[in-house]
Amino acid sequence: MSTLTRQYIFFDIDSLELVTDTQTASVIPHLGVRQRMLPWKAQLNTIHQLAIDLQAVQVFCTCCSGTATTQENCPEALHIPVDKQDQSWRDDLWNARLIHLMKRSCGIPSENFTRRYFDMFLHNENGYDLIHMLPTKTWVVYGNGFDLCVCAAIDGLLAQERSVIILTDILCSSAEGYGPFGTESFREKKLADYKARGVGLMTLNTFKSALVYADML
């Protein structure tokens, strides 16, 4: 990891899945944009390419209701297993730029919600170890399922005293039908709460401008 940019880690929440066709293909090999995130495909390709150009570490999760992403079908990524006893990933972390933080899944969306499998830090026993082994303190977060999956990522990072920037124009709300989640009022309340806790709220263009100002682009 010594050759990689350390100032930011880019954390993509559930925007990606195994590529299925040219319409969904992303700039990351073997990975495409999830159907719900296609309206944000241009922004996603921009931020993914930015991470590549900066040689910044990029962590991603995939939806627990989607097709599993594994070493076999996505060999470019270092896959962080959910079980603590599996420590095979540690020796490879220092050379990894693309990192897949795996989630548990039972294959049924309603049960994934009930069991909180959307929470990658609750159910991936290596998740917090990953945070502490990466030297970067500021995580740039964006993606799919704001009310559940994205918020779980942000809350997990804040619990480990990491700085967080949310890209507010690359956020897709969670599906409705799960209590208050998926509503505009919930989104506004959560963003206001995060801002009060010191989380940075930026658009993609504002973030890029900050990089230019810092002479990183």
Stockholm file with secondary structure:
# STOCKHOLM 1.0

chainA/1-217         MSTLTRQYIFFDIDSLELVTDTQTASVIPHLGVRQRMLPWKAQLNTIHQLAIDLQAVQVFCTCCSGTATTQENCPEALHIPVDKQDQSWRDDLWNARLIHLMKRSCGIPSENFTRRYFDMFLHNENGYDLIHMLPTKTWVVYGNGFDLCVCAAIDGLLAQERSVIILTDILCSSAEGYGPFGTESFREKKLADYKARGVGLMTLNTFKSALVYADML
#=GR chainA/1-217 SS CTTSEEEEEEEEESCEEECCSTTTBCSSTTEEECGGGGGGHHHHHHHHHHHHHHTEEEEEECCTTSCCCCTTTCTTSEEECSCTTCCTTGGGGGGCSEEEECCCCCSCHHHHHHTTTTCHHHHCTTHHHHHHHSCCCEEEEEEECIIIIIHHHHHHHHHTTCEEEEEEEEEECCCSSBTTBTCHHHHHHHHHHHHHTTCEEECHHHHHHHHHHTTCC
#=GC SS_cons         CTTSEEEEEEEEESCEEECCSTTTBCSSTTEEECGGGGGGHHHHHHHHHHHHHHTEEEEEECCTTSCCCCTTTCTTSEEECSCTTCCTTGGGGGGCSEEEECCCCCSCHHHHHHTTTTCHHHHCTTHHHHHHHSCCCEEEEEEECIIIIIHHHHHHHHHTTCEEEEEEEEEECCCSSBTTBTCHHHHHHHHHHHHHTTCEEECHHHHHHHHHHTTCC
//
